[in-house]
Amino acid sequence: MSPPFSIRRRAAAVLLPLAALALFACATPEPPPPSRQAVLDAALQRQVDSGKVGAISALVVAADGTVLYSGSAGSTAPGNQTPPAPDSLFRLASMTKPVTSVAIMQLVEQGRIGLDDPVGRFLPEFRNLRVIQPGGGTVPAERQPTVRDLLRHTSGLSYTFLNKPGVVEAYRRLGVDDGLAAPQRTLRDNMRRLAQAPLVMQPGSAWHYSLATDVLGAIVTRVSGDPLDAYIANRIAGPLGLRSFAFRVPGAARSRMVTALYPDPAGTLRPMASPQVVPYPFSGGNWTADPNRAFSDGAYPSGGAGATATIGDYARFARMLLNGGTLDGVQILKPETVAEMTRPQTGGFPIDLRGAGYDFGYGFSVLTDPAVAKTRQGMGTYGWGGIYGTGFFADPANRIVTVVMTQTGVNGGPAANEVREAVYGTLTAATAAPTN
């Protein structure tokens, strides 16, 4: 005889919770999300394992100095198994440009330079420039490039490695150095050579990356009376405590320099010779690197490409900008000056080296449309990279600085961008995860 309905229902009421508990006990617990450290360590290791770079370091720091991530992978020199350390030195190449731009803006704040001053006011050799024409030949420049043009790369100057027809031939004939080789060239000599070459376009008519920041370095020297390296040491690097920042690495620190590499035609990474001609796929041209230039007593301090530093010191410089020109109580620039530097300044000219979604400020690109640029960076993020494979990104929306350093020509820039995007994955998906 079966039990009454009421008894059967009570039995079921007891059995159902027990069954649920049994199912819960057998289920695999949800694993905790990977830590930011693990995610970004893996991102760095992928760049090495893929053969893109030989060594890579990354540092993510909040505006208040909190370290959100620090890591490295690879080896500092072929044959060793030593990844970059906090005191490892990197050739900054074009990441020198923001520092030289800050030096110029200090002189603007002091009223010693005007943004609309023509370059010939300081460097007379640039007063009679000419502009290349599509069919050949040249015409006089309609006006001289201004300091503003030099800061935002609308001057009409170029680089040899950008391979512009009619201009690259003149640069080669005149022996213009891109600030990356010629270890015995003086600044005055390189400016004299550059001023004899035609411009790519009329000043102010388009954006074109160039030796403009080397010209700014010459203006700093002319106006201040100090060589550019001394000026930056005394008024920027010294006050900020950037002990490693230098245009010439002393012999005692030579072993700390990460070896410069480049991909050979088969894609295998090789140490750069001194000098080394390296293809530049973006333009179909070549760039001439001399990794030993960093140790030369005779090389001029290239304001656009000549400095070296540790990753931590460059992050301090970027934090100064992110904090409106002040760091640890030391003011380098006024907040309004930094605001001017970090806003779009070209009027919407295409920034071909960055791509769609970017404009250019005074010394670095500025993100204007994250969706178009296909990036997770915050609106208004500013930064720049260097041809040896370095990059920095200061994000005022998220209040973070990301610095990625390699020493692998050509490949390093894309690697830095990939690591940067991985950083934003940890901020959105694992913000609550431990940073370890």
Secondary structure, DSSP 8 states (H G I E B T S, - for coil): ----HHHHHHHHHHHHHHHHHHHHHHS--------HHHHHHHHHHHHHHTTS-SEEEEEEEETTS-EEEEEEEE-SSTT------TT-BEE-GGGGHHHHHHHHHHHHHTTSS-TT-BGGGT-GGGTT-EEE-TTS-EEE-SS--BHHHHHHT-SS---GGG--TTTHHHHHHHT---SSS-TT--HHHHHHHHHTS-BSS-TTSS----THHHHHHHHHHHHHSS-HHHHHIIIIIHHHT-TT-BSS--GGGGGGB---EEE-TTS-EEE--SSEEEEETTTTEEEEE-GGGGG-SSS---TTT--EE-HHHHHHHHHHHHTTSEETTEESS-HHHHHHHTS--SSS---TTT-TTEEE-SSSEEES-HHHHT--S-TT-EEEEETTTEEEEEETTTTEEEEEEE-BTTTHHHHHHHHHHHHHHHHHHSTTS---
